[in-house]
Amino acid sequence: MNLKFLRVTGLCMAGMWQVTANSAQVAAGNLEEVASFPSQQVTGVTVSKEGRVFVNFPDWSDDHTVSVAEIVDGKQKPYPNEEWNKPGAPGTHFVCVQSVYVDDTNALWVLDPAAPKMKEIVKSGPKLLKVDLATNKVVQTIAFDEEAAPEKSYLNDVRVDTKAGIAFITDSGLGAVVVVNLKSGKARRLLREHPSTKAEAGFKLAVDGRELVDQGTKEPPKINSDGIALDFNREYLYYHALTGRTLYRIKTEYLKDASLGEKELDAKVETVIQTPAPDGMMEGENGTVYLTDIESGAIVRFDPASKSIDRVFQDKRLQWPDTLAWGPDKSLYITASQIENMPRFNGGKSARKEPYKLFKLRLP
């Protein structure tokens, strides 16, 4: 089966996407399974320059045993060692890791919001770690206080500008962009009242046509700023609420400028385009941004030159495509976290039938 690139030309009534076929094709056979996890729910993935693959498993269920792992011969190996992955002091052990990211200097960053089951934050637990991949040692720990990671926050995804010494983090719990000075460790919560970091009012998330309802609230889930991408020129930071359609961006120079007041910074936010509801995002060449389409099991791409969205690939195996990462061979790695099958959306019981999986997609 060949699936064509599809160009989004607008929204039809009832929220359906109107698409027209483009000429390039990506075959279903280009999607390769890298690893599967019978009980560990995978969300994040990142790949080093040498092709080493790292994943993370947040503490969302009683099946959780490992937080960060390296994939070796298709199997998970606790990383950087077993001790970090054991229960222990929250400042020196993983609590609930949400994402991993390899920067352009080939260092691994681990983001730990420290909110098991997405509930209360474990005191002294929220942190950002830097791991030296040459020595497999943690070389820096930035702890976040209650100002950076307040109650009900959930630090979600991270991008690092190594030249500027800045990390950008989304908060999907309360909605904000957290800017971290990697030298001083000081963090600033920005855009925390701006609509761009909030779930869109009235939005109802439907996966494979089934509308999701949170068993706790009895309402559709509301998930704030989640996906994030930093373009290769480090000029723009793109971000998107998970339950919403709007992609936003802001120049990084404004996020780094501590002299700007809240209203001044809010005025710098740019509305980019309407997209399918995404979880993960990844920067691409020529200013493009790739996004997962969790409702349709697909990957889409924003092209700033044509101001359009192309559907790159769609496959039923992508059950809640979560995080994206580039491999050194330009393959796109994709985690399938099956969040729609979690008990919270299925009457308190898991609807999962298959293992959680990690794929890579070979693109033309």
C-alpha positions in Angstrom: 0.0 0.0 0.0 1.3 3.4 -1.0 0.2 6.5 1.0 0.6 9.8 -0.8 1.7 13.1 0.7 -1.6 14.9 1.3 -1.9 18.7 1.4 -4.3 20.2 3.8 -6.2 23.0 2.2 -8.6 23.8 5.0 -11.2 22.5 7.4 -14.6 21.1 6.3 -17.7 21.2 8.5 -17.7 18.7 11.4 -14.0 19.1 11.9 -12.9 16.9 8.9 -9.7 17.7 7.1 -9.9 18.6 3.4 -6.9 17.2 1.6 -5.6 17.0 -1.9 -3.0 14.5 -3.1 0.5 15.6 -3.8 2.9 13.7 -6.1 5.4 12.2 -3.6 4.7 8.8 -2.0 5.7 7.1 1.2 5.0 3.3 1.2 3.7 1.6 4.3 6.7 -0.7 4.0 8.9 2.2 5.0 7.6 1.9 8.6 9.9 -0.4 10.5 9.4 -1.6 14.1 12.5 -0.9 16.2 11.4 -2.2 19.6 8.3 -3.3 21.5 7.4 -3.0 25.1 4.9 -5.5 26.6 4.1 -3.5 29.7 6.2 -0.3 29.7 4.3 2.7 28.2 6.8 4.5 26.0 6.4 8.2 25.3 9.7 9.8 24.4 12.5 8.9 22.0 15.7 10.6 20.9 18.7 9.4 18.8 22.4 10.3 19.1 24.7 11.2 16.2 26.1 7.7 16.3 22.6 6.2 16.1 22.2 5.3 19.8 18.5 5.2 20.6 17.1 6.3 23.9 13.5 6.1 25.2 11.6 7.0 28.3 8.7 5.5 30.2 6.7 7.9 32.5 5.4 6.5 35.8 1.7 6.3 34.8 0.7 2.8 35.9 1.6 0.1 38.4 3.5 -1.7 35.5 6.2 1.0 35.5 9.7 -0.3 36.4 12.1 1.7 34.2 12.2 5.4 33.5 15.0 5.9 30.8 16.5 3.2 28.7 18.8 2.7 25.7 17.6 0.3 23.0 20.3 -2.3 22.5 19.6 -5.1 20.0 15.9 -4.3 20.2 15.9 -4.6 24.0 15.6 -1.9 26.7 18.6 -1.4 29.0 18.2 1.0 32.0 20.1 4.2 31.3 22.4 5.7 32.4 22.4 2.9 34.9 20.1 0.8 37.1 20.6 3.0 40.1 19.0 6.1 38.5 16.0 4.0 37.6 15.4 2.6 41.1 13.1 4.2 43.7 15.1 6.6 45.8 15.8 10.2 46.8 13.9 12.3 44.2 16.9 14.6 43.5 19.2 11.7 42.5 16.7 9.2 41.0 14.1 9.4 38.2 10.6 9.9 39.5 8.4 10.3 36.3 10.4 11.0 33.2 8.3 12.6 30.4 10.9 13.2 27.6 14.4 12.8 26.4 16.3 14.9 23.9 19.8 14.8 22.3 21.1 18.2 21.5 23.4 19.3 18.7 26.5 18.7 20.8 25.4 15.1 21.3 24.5 15.4 24.9 21.4 13.7 26.3 18.8 15.8 28.3 16.2 14.1 30.5 13.1 16.0 31.7 11.5 14.7 34.9 8.3 16.5 35.9 8.1 14.2 38.9 4.4 13.8 38.9 3.6 10.1 39.0 0.2 9.1 37.6 0.0 12.8 36.5 -1.1 13.8 40.0 0.8 15.4 42.8 4.4 16.5 42.2 7.0 14.8 44.4 8.8 17.4 46.4 12.4 18.0 45.1 11.7 15.8 42.1 11.2 18.1 39.1 14.5 18.4 37.3 16.4 18.6 34.0 19.4 16.3 33.7 22.3 16.4 31.3 24.1 13.1 30.5 27.5 12.8 28.8 27.0 10.1 26.2 30.8 9.5 26.0 31.0 8.5 29.7 27.3 7.7 30.3 27.4 9.9 33.4 25.0 12.6 34.6 27.1 15.7 34.5 24.5 18.4 35.4 21.3 18.5 37.4 19.0 21.5 37.3 16.4 21.3 40.0 13.1 23.2 39.6 11.5 24.9 42.6 7.7 25.5 43.0 8.0 28.7 41.1 9.2 26.9 38.0 7.2 23.8 38.5 4.1 24.8 40.6 1.4 22.4 41.9 -0.6 21.0 39.0 2.1 21.7 36.4 3.5 18.9 34.2 6.7 19.7 32.5 6.3 18.0 29.1 8.9 18.5 26.4 12.3 20.2 26.0 14.5 21.7 23.3 18.0 23.1 24.0 19.8 26.0 22.3 23.4 25.0 23.2 24.9 28.2 21.7 22.7 30.4 23.8 22.8 28.1 26.8 19.0 28.0 27.1 16.5 25.2 27.4 12.8 25.7 26.4 10.2 23.5 28.1 6.5 23.2 27.7 4.1 22.8 30.7 1.1 20.8 29.6 -0.5 20.8 33.1 -1.1 24.5 33.6 0.1 25.9 30.3 3.3 27.8 29.9 6.7 27.9 28.3 9.6 27.6 30.8 12.9 29.2 29.8 15.9 27.8 31.7 19.4 29.4 31.8 21.6 26.3 31.7 24.5 28.1 33.4 22.7 29.5 36.4 19.8 27.1 36.5 17.4 30.0 36.8 14.0 29.3 35.2 11.3 31.7 34.1 7.7 30.7 33.4 6.5 32.7 30.4 3.2 33.0 28.4 1.4 31.4 31.4 -1.7 33.5 30.8 -1.6 33.6 27.0 -4.2 31.6 25.1 -1.5 30.0 22.9 -0.4 27.8 25.8 -3.9 26.7 26.8 -6.2 23.9 25.6 -8.7 25.3 23.1 -12.2 25.8 24.6 -14.8 23.3 23.3 -12.2 21.1 21.7 -13.2 17.4 21.7 -10.4 14.9 21.0 -11.5 11.9 18.9 -9.1 9.0 18.1 -10.1 6.8 15.2 -13.5 8.4 15.4 -14.0 7.7 19.1 -14.4 10.8 21.3 -12.3 10.5 24.5 -13.8 11.3 27.9 -11.7 11.5 31.0 -13.1 9.2 33.6 -12.0 11.5 36.4 -13.7 14.7 35.2 -16.3 13.1 32.9 -15.4 15.6 30.3 -13.1 15.6 27.2 -9.4 15.9 28.2 -7.9 19.4 28.4 -4.1 19.3 27.7 -2.2 22.5 27.4 1.1 23.4 25.7 2.7 20.1 24.8 4.6 19.7 21.5 7.6 21.9 20.9 10.1 22.5 18.1 13.1 24.7 17.8 14.0 25.5 14.2 17.5 24.7 13.0 18.4 28.4 12.9 17.3 28.8 16.6 15.2 31.8 15.4 11.7 30.5 16.3 10.2 28.3 19.0 7.1 26.5 17.8 4.6 25.1 20.3 1.1 23.6 20.3 -1.5 22.6 22.9 -2.4 18.9 22.6 -6.1 19.5 22.7 -6.3 22.2 20.0 -5.8 22.9 16.4 -3.6 26.0 16.4 0.2 26.0 15.9 2.0 29.0 17.4 5.5 30.4 17.3 7.6 33.1 18.9 11.1 34.4 18.2 13.6 33.0 20.7 15.2 36.4 21.1 12.0 37.5 22.8 11.9 34.5 25.1 15.5 35.2 26.1 14.9 38.9 26.8 14.1 39.1 30.5 13.4 42.9 30.2 10.2 42.3 28.3 7.0 42.5 30.4 4.3 39.9 30.3 2.1 41.9 28.0 5.0 42.9 25.7 6.0 39.2 25.4 2.4 38.1 24.8 2.2 40.5 21.8 5.1 38.8 20.2 3.3 35.4 19.8 2.5 34.5 16.2 -0.4 32.4 15.1 0.9 30.1 12.4 -1.6 27.6 11.0 -4.4 25.2 11.8 -3.2 21.6 12.1 -4.5 18.2 13.3 -4.2 17.7 17.0 -0.6 16.8 17.7 1.3 15.3 20.6 5.0 15.4 19.5 6.7 17.9 17.2 10.1 17.9 15.5 12.0 20.5 13.6 13.0 19.7 10.0 15.1 21.2 7.2 14.3 24.5 5.6 12.2 25.6 8.5 9.7 22.8 8.3 8.1 21.3 11.3 6.8 17.8 11.6 3.8 17.0 13.9 2.1 13.8 15.0 -1.6 13.5 14.2 -2.9 11.5 17.1 -6.6 11.4 15.9 -5.7 9.8 12.6 -2.5 7.8 13.4 -0.5 10.0 11.0 2.5 12.4 10.6 2.1 15.8 9.1 4.5 18.5 8.1 4.2 22.3 8.1 6.0 24.1 5.3 6.6 27.8 6.1 7.3 28.6 2.4 3.9 27.5 1.1 2.2 28.0 4.5 0.6 24.6 4.2 0.3 21.3 6.0 1.2 18.0 4.2 0.3 14.6 5.5 3.5 12.7 5.2 2.3 9.2 6.4 -0.6 7.4 7.9 -0.8 3.9 9.3 -3.1 2.1 11.8 0.1 0.9 13.6 0.7 4.4 14.8 -1.6 4.2 17.8 -1.3 7.7 19.3 2.0 8.7 17.7 3.6 10.5 20.5 7.2 11.7 20.1 9.4 12.2 16.9 13.2 12.1 16.6 15.6 12.2 13.7 18.1 9.4 13.2 21.5 10.0 11.6 20.3 8.4 8.4 17.4 10.9 8.3 14.8 8.3 9.3 12.1 9.6 11.6 11.7 7.7 14.8 8.1 7.6 16.3 6.8 6.2 19.6 3.2 4.8 19.7 2.1 5.4 23.3 -1.5 4.2 23.0 -2.7 6.9 25.4 -6.3 6.4 24.0 -6.3 2.9 25.5 -5.4 4.0 29.0 -7.9 3.2 31.8 -8.7 6.9 32.3 -10.4 6.9 28.8 -11.9 3.4 29.0 -14.1 3.2 32.1 -11.1 2.5 34.4 -9.8 -0.5 32.5 -7.0 -0.7 30.0 -8.2 -1.3 26.4 -4.7 -2.1 25.2 -4.2 -5.3 23.2 -0.8 -4.9 21.7 2.6 -4.0 23.1 3.7 -0.3 23.1 6.0 0.2 20.1 8.8 2.2 18.7 9.0 2.7 14.9 11.2 4.4 12.4 10.0 5.8 9.1 12.2 6.0 6.1 11.4 9.2 4.2 12.2 9.9 0.5 
